[in-house]
Amino acid sequence: MYDILLYICYGYLQWLPSLMLLVSIAASFFTPDSASYLPTLVFGAYIGWIYLRYWQSKPETKLRGDPSDEFAFSTFFPEFLRQAM
């Protein structure tokens, strides 16, 4: 039971940053003041990914960043959005 719950939660949590970004973008179209924050949200999410992918230090492996294919930018989005990325 715990394994199934963990699998379901992980399935949703892995896309949480991208889903929150998409919700913020959608909300900026309906609220007049939040459109000014839109570039900060988009570029902040992208720069955060660049940091984790290329610059983050990992002392246990002595590598910088995460070179795995599972950490590609498009993997932060659900399958139906990956073609757009």
C-alpha positions in Angstrom: 0.0 0.0 0.0 2.8 2.4 0.9 4.6 1.7 -2.3 1.6 2.5 -4.4 1.0 5.7 -2.6 4.6 6.7 -2.9 4.5 5.9 -6.7 1.4 8.0 -7.2 2.8 10.9 -5.2 6.1 10.8 -7.0 4.3 10.9 -10.3 2.6 14.1 -9.4 5.5 15.7 -7.5 8.0 15.3 -10.3 6.0 17.8 -12.3 5.0 20.1 -9.5 7.5 22.9 -10.4 6.4 23.0 -14.0 2.7 22.7 -13.1 3.0 25.6 -10.7 4.8 27.6 -13.4 2.0 26.9 -15.9 -0.7 27.8 -13.3 1.2 31.1 -12.6 1.3 31.9 -16.3 -2.4 31.1 -16.7 -3.2 33.3 -13.6 -1.2 36.2 -15.0 -3.6 36.5 -17.9 -6.6 36.9 -15.6 -5.2 39.2 -12.9 -3.9 42.6 -14.0 -1.0 43.1 -11.6 0.6 39.7 -11.8 1.6 40.0 -15.5 4.6 42.1 -14.4 5.9 39.1 -12.4 5.7 36.7 -15.4 9.2 37.2 -16.7 10.7 36.7 -13.2 8.8 33.5 -12.8 9.7 32.1 -16.2 13.4 33.1 -16.1 13.7 32.1 -12.4 12.5 28.6 -13.2 14.8 28.3 -16.2 17.9 29.6 -14.3 17.1 27.2 -11.4 17.2 24.3 -13.9 20.5 25.6 -15.4 22.0 25.7 -11.9 21.0 22.2 -11.0 21.9 20.8 -14.4 25.3 22.4 -14.9 26.7 24.2 -11.8 25.6 22.4 -8.7 28.5 20.8 -6.9 28.3 17.2 -5.8 31.1 16.3 -3.4 30.4 12.6 -3.4 30.9 12.3 -7.2 33.2 15.3 -7.7 31.1 16.3 -10.7 29.3 19.5 -11.4 25.6 19.3 -12.3 23.5 16.3 -13.3 24.5 15.0 -16.7 21.8 12.2 -16.8 19.2 12.1 -19.5 16.5 12.0 -16.9 17.3 15.6 -16.0 16.7 17.1 -19.4 14.6 20.2 -19.4 11.7 18.5 -21.2 11.4 15.9 -18.5 10.0 18.5 -16.1 6.8 18.6 -18.1 4.1 16.0 -18.6 4.3 13.9 -21.8 1.7 15.9 -23.7 3.7 19.1 -23.3 7.2 17.7 -24.1 6.8 18.2 -27.9 6.5 22.0 -27.3 9.7 22.0 -25.2 
